[in-house]
Amino acid sequence: MTKRHLLLDHLGSHRFHDPPSLSTTLKGDRLRSACFKETGNSKTLARTIASLNRPPIVFFPDANIAFRSDTQEIWDALRLAALGSAKDSTIISGTVEFEMQEWLADPHSNHQRARDISAALNQKTWLRRFQIAPNDTIYPAIINYIQVLGVRRQLARRWSDGQTPVQTDPNEKCETLNAIRNRLGERAESLARKGRLDFEKKGFVDLNDEFNCLSMVAYSLRTGDNSMLITADEDLVEIFWKVQWFLDTHYRAWLAAKLVKHGEYGKPVKEITETDGYFDGGLLLYRRPTSHLSEVLPGHFSPVKSGVIYLAPDNTIVSFAFNFEREMLGLLETRAATGGRCTDLFGDANLHVHLWPVETTVGLCLGIGKDVGASVELNGVRTFVPRLDLEHALTVRERVVQTAIFTA
């Protein structure tokens, strides 16, 4: 049976779209995504790598690309991409190197490839390493987003009340996955299944894919170099979709906070006290002059593109990329310094530009309030995860960016 392309289902099926009252299409907005689908295999992808190398793109191969026996053409193309380049052309992230370490030390297959990768990494020739250091100013923000994105992998597990978050017995595996699928969609079900299997096998839920994807985006924001992650795991496409949505949405919140502080949004149109447990105390609402908030985007900016190339098992290749801006580093630094908020301009209150599912009754607004959430720790970093962010990580009711889909 052919595996479905969940990203394309999301973009093409009304079942995955927001109701019209919640959906915003960013026409004319410079922060946008593009998706390209073509028929092909690893040889096709190798030719794509060669064509994408002008202008230069830095490639981040996933560990599964190293393990597969049918990807030698891809590695040959990556090696050729480094010829004549004074900059990095292929990066092995710290997460991917960790996943490959046993294979590199004692390869059970593709022995020559393992030796070539080890030599290139150690000699810093056509492969380079990249890892976000714990002392990096954005490291706590990366950890925060990993926690937010990783919540879907926890959905099939037992939580503090003895049940799963969808109120099922975690021992009833089929019932639980069906409930997740019915309430949150196929994308959440796929990640929940993998999270449950991780815990059963390893005793913990593996968040390496989330870390790998965020590392690539952080690399592009730091260096200004375009980047593409190459993978044979469809989950990376889904994770990247969420990464670009959160960074885009929170970037606009970070920018809007400055305008609100300077009085450019006027006075609050309403304060609501009933927020269904998403905020502690009242929520101040400010009317948004536009549905897409393009007015908050800076006049001077440094664009950089990052994305994912997915080598699917049905002889198709899906490429998905997004136009980021290097000024998003300011958002990440603020989120790191505040422990999980998009602004530090309103005391311990946060600003959200996407308030669903909180009912406002006064039209499209942004809101300022003190988040309800949880303090969590990962890799020695304690951070705060707002409940509203978790809701947005779980749901498929997303503000839809303008997306161009091309099929070869």
QUILIN-V385027 format. One record per pair of residues at least 6 apart in sequence whose C-alpha atoms are under 6 Angstrom apart, sorted by sequence separation. I is the first residue (numbers start at 1). J is the second residue. D is the distance in whole Angstrom. If there is no record, write none. Layout:
{{I;J;D} {I;J;D}}
This chain:
{{10;16;5} {120;126;6} {121;127;5} {158;164;5} {163;169;5} {164;170;6} {199;205;5} {220;226;6} {311;317;5} {335;341;5} {376;382;6} {82;89;5} {120;127;5} {121;128;6} {157;164;6} {198;205;5} {310;317;6} {335;342;5} {376;383;6} {156;164;6} {168;176;6} {181;189;5} {310;318;5} {375;383;6} {180;189;6} {273;282;4} {309;318;6} {341;350;6} {375;384;4} {104;114;5} {155;165;6} {195;205;5} {272;282;6} {309;319;4} {374;384;6} {272;283;5} {308;319;6} {374;385;5} {158;170;6} {177;189;6} {271;283;5} {308;320;5} {373;385;5} {157;170;6} {271;284;5} {307;320;5} {353;366;4} {373;386;4} {271;285;6} {307;321;4} {352;366;6} {372;386;6} {373;387;5} {270;285;5} {306;321;6} {352;367;5} {371;386;6} {372;387;6} {269;285;6} {306;322;6} {351;367;6} {268;285;5} {269;286;6} {305;322;6} {351;368;5} {268;286;5} {305;323;5} {350;368;6} {304;323;6} {305;324;6} {350;369;6} {304;324;5} {349;369;5} {350;370;6} {303;324;6} {304;325;6} {349;370;4} {303;325;4} {302;325;5} {302;326;5} {46;73;6} {46;74;5} {42;71;6} {43;73;6} {60;90;6} {46;77;5} {58;89;5} {59;90;5} {60;91;5} {58;90;5} {63;96;6} {91;127;6} {93;129;6} {152;188;6} {156;192;6} {90;127;5} {91;128;5} {92;129;5} {93;130;5} {94;131;5} {155;192;5} {91;129;6} {93;131;6} {153;191;5} {153;192;4} {152;192;6} {156;196;6} {256;296;6} {255;296;6} {153;195;4} {82;126;5} {339;383;5} {340;384;5} {339;384;6} {79;126;6} {146;210;6} {288;365;5} {226;304;6} {228;306;6} {232;310;6} {287;365;4} {226;305;5} {227;306;5} {228;307;5} {229;308;5} {230;309;5} {231;310;5} {232;311;5} {286;365;5} {224;304;6} {226;306;6} {228;308;5} {251;331;6} {285;365;6} {286;366;5} {285;366;6} {285;367;5} {275;358;6} {284;367;5} {284;368;5} {283;368;6} {283;369;5} {254;342;5} {254;343;6} {280;370;5} {279;370;5} {279;371;5} {280;372;6} {279;372;5} {278;372;5} {253;352;6} {253;353;6} {221;326;5} {278;387;6} {95;212;6} {59;227;6} {61;229;6} {62;230;6} {57;226;5} {58;227;5} {59;228;5} {60;229;4} {61;230;5} {62;231;5} {57;227;5} {59;229;6} {60;230;6} {141;332;6} {138;332;6} {141;335;5} {138;333;5} {141;336;4} {140;336;5} {138;336;6} {184;395;6} {148;390;6} {149;393;6} {26;292;6} {41;315;5} {40;315;5} {39;315;6} {40;316;5} {39;316;4} {38;316;6} {38;317;5} {37;317;6} {37;318;5} {36;318;6} {36;319;5} {35;319;6} {35;320;4} {34;320;6} {34;321;6} {33;321;6} {33;322;4} {32;322;6} {32;323;6} {31;323;5} {32;401;6} {34;403;5} {36;405;6} {38;407;6} {32;402;6} {33;403;5} {34;404;5} {35;405;5} {36;406;5} {37;407;5} {38;408;5} {36;407;6} {24;399;5} {25;400;5} {26;401;5} {23;399;5} {24;400;6} {25;401;5} {26;402;5} {25;402;5} {18;397;5}}
